[in-house]
Amino acid sequence: MRTTILWAPHPDDEVLYTGAYVAMCATRGDRLVLVAVTDGGGSAAKPSSWSVEDLQRVRAAEQRASWEHLARTAAVDIRRLAQPDGAVASSVVQVYAQALEKIYAPGAEHYVCGHAGSGHPDHRAVVAGVKAAGARVVRFTRSPSETAGGTTYRPTGANLTAVQLAVDAYRAFGQTSVPGEFQALRDIGYVTRAFA
């Protein structure tokens, strides 16, 4: 069985960066593992009436619901690293990636939601950590607003429905935190772009 491991620096990255690809992997029967690197508690878009704990709870719930839609099962495999939002340590990511390589060897493929050129330090740290682990296959994805290049995955039928439901799971907070990225994803037809 093929194992596909998705590394999401923040809640919502798994659908914004890899939704169409994950839906395709679910259709072909992959074992899907989501590594939720942070809980997203550092978001500057937090409503003033919410505590950081409220934000973390909402973001984790949104992410779980989104992943259930993408993976098409309530028995989801989400590994939470509990790294601080805005201060991810690439060394922690490297150790965890090495452990996952041992658990799922041979044949795990790693996809990082983001790329080394990203402006966000958490995305850069996750890319660096997974690369340093020497994972067998590492591909990177780019945000919906970056429309050129890569291998394109365009969801149709049940896969499109899964991605749309995964996006809808972020209504409580995620879509208000990065509205431009969610709109860009809709505008391009929920496409995922992966790069070697």
C-alpha positions in Angstrom: 0.0 0.0 0.0 1.3 3.4 -0.9 1.6 5.9 2.0 1.3 9.6 1.3 2.4 11.9 4.1 1.2 15.5 4.0 3.0 18.1 6.1 0.8 21.1 7.0 2.6 23.9 8.8 -0.8 25.4 9.7 -4.4 24.3 9.8 -5.9 25.0 6.3 -2.6 24.3 4.4 -3.7 20.7 3.7 -6.7 21.9 1.6 -5.2 25.1 0.2 -2.0 23.5 -1.0 -2.8 19.8 -1.5 -6.6 19.3 -1.5 -7.0 18.0 -5.1 -4.0 15.7 -4.7 -5.2 14.3 -1.4 -8.6 13.6 -2.8 -7.0 11.7 -5.7 -4.8 9.7 -3.3 -7.9 8.7 -1.3 -9.6 7.6 -4.6 -6.6 5.3 -5.4 -6.5 3.9 -1.9 -3.4 5.4 -0.4 -2.8 5.3 3.4 -3.0 9.0 4.2 -1.1 10.6 7.0 -1.5 14.3 7.9 1.3 15.9 10.0 -0.2 19.0 11.6 2.9 20.8 12.5 1.4 23.7 14.4 -2.1 24.4 15.9 -2.3 27.7 14.2 -2.6 29.6 17.5 -0.4 32.5 16.3 -2.8 33.8 13.7 -3.1 37.6 13.7 -6.7 37.2 12.5 -7.8 35.9 15.9 -11.1 37.6 17.0 -10.5 39.7 20.1 -13.2 37.9 22.0 -11.3 34.5 21.6 -8.5 33.3 23.8 -5.5 31.6 22.1 -6.9 28.3 23.4 -10.3 29.0 21.7 -8.4 29.7 18.4 -6.4 26.5 18.8 -9.5 24.4 19.5 -11.4 25.9 16.5 -8.5 25.5 14.1 -7.9 21.9 15.2 -11.6 21.1 14.7 -11.7 22.7 11.3 -8.6 20.8 10.2 -10.0 17.5 11.4 -13.3 18.0 9.5 -11.4 19.1 6.4 -9.1 16.0 6.5 -12.1 13.7 7.0 -13.6 15.1 3.8 -10.3 14.8 1.9 -9.4 11.4 3.2 -13.1 10.2 3.0 -13.1 8.6 6.4 -13.7 9.6 10.0 -10.9 7.3 11.0 -8.3 9.9 10.0 -4.6 9.7 10.8 -3.5 13.1 12.0 -0.2 13.5 13.8 0.0 16.7 15.8 3.6 18.0 16.4 2.4 20.9 18.6 5.2 23.2 17.3 4.7 26.9 18.1 3.0 28.8 15.3 5.6 31.2 13.9 8.6 29.3 15.4 8.7 25.8 14.0 12.0 24.1 14.6 13.3 22.3 11.5 15.3 19.9 13.7 12.0 18.6 15.3 10.5 18.2 11.8 13.6 16.3 10.7 13.4 13.8 13.6 9.7 13.2 13.1 10.2 12.7 9.4 12.9 10.2 10.0 10.6 8.3 12.4 7.8 8.3 9.8 10.2 7.0 7.2 11.0 4.0 9.5 7.3 3.4 10.3 6.1 3.5 6.7 9.2 2.2 4.9 9.4 1.3 2.1 7.4 3.6 -0.1 6.3 6.7 1.8 6.0 9.8 -0.2 6.2 13.2 1.5 4.4 16.3 0.4 5.1 19.6 2.1 2.3 22.2 1.9 4.5 25.1 1.0 8.0 25.6 -0.4 11.4 26.8 0.5 10.8 30.2 -1.2 7.7 30.8 0.9 7.7 34.0 2.9 6.5 32.3 6.1 9.2 30.9 8.4 7.1 27.9 9.4 6.8 26.7 5.8 10.6 27.1 5.2 11.4 25.2 8.5 9.1 22.3 7.5 10.7 22.1 4.0 14.2 22.2 5.5 13.4 19.5 8.1 11.8 17.1 5.7 14.6 17.5 3.2 17.2 17.0 6.0 15.5 13.8 7.0 16.5 12.3 3.6 12.9 11.2 2.9 12.7 9.0 -0.2 10.3 11.2 -2.1 9.7 14.8 -1.3 7.5 17.1 -3.3 6.5 20.6 -2.6 3.3 22.4 -3.4 2.6 26.0 -3.9 -0.3 28.3 -2.9 -3.3 28.7 -5.2 -2.2 32.2 -6.1 1.0 30.8 -7.7 -0.5 29.6 -10.9 2.5 28.5 -13.0 4.4 25.2 -13.3 4.4 21.9 -11.6 2.3 18.8 -12.0 -1.4 19.9 -12.0 -4.1 17.9 -10.2 -7.6 19.2 -11.1 -10.4 17.5 -9.1 -13.6 16.3 -10.8 -16.6 14.4 -9.7 -16.4 13.0 -6.2 -12.9 14.5 -5.7 -14.2 18.0 -6.5 -17.0 17.5 -4.0 -14.5 16.3 -1.3 -12.3 19.4 -1.8 -15.3 21.7 -1.8 -16.5 20.2 1.5 -12.9 20.4 2.9 -12.9 24.1 2.1 -16.3 24.6 3.7 -14.9 23.0 6.9 -12.9 26.2 7.4 -15.9 28.6 7.6 -15.6 29.2 11.4 -12.2 30.8 11.1 -9.9 29.7 8.3 -11.6 31.4 5.5 -11.5 34.7 7.4 -7.8 34.4 8.3 -6.6 34.0 4.6 -9.6 34.9 2.5 -7.4 35.7 -0.6 -5.9 32.2 -0.6 -9.3 30.5 -0.4 -10.7 32.7 -3.1 -7.7 32.0 -5.3 -8.3 28.3 -4.8 -11.9 28.6 -5.9 -10.9 30.8 -8.9 -8.5 28.2 -10.3 -11.0 25.3 -9.8 -9.4 23.8 -6.6 -6.2 22.8 -8.5 -3.2 21.5 -6.6 0.3 22.0 -8.1 3.2 19.8 -7.0 6.9 20.3 -7.7 9.7 17.8 -7.4 
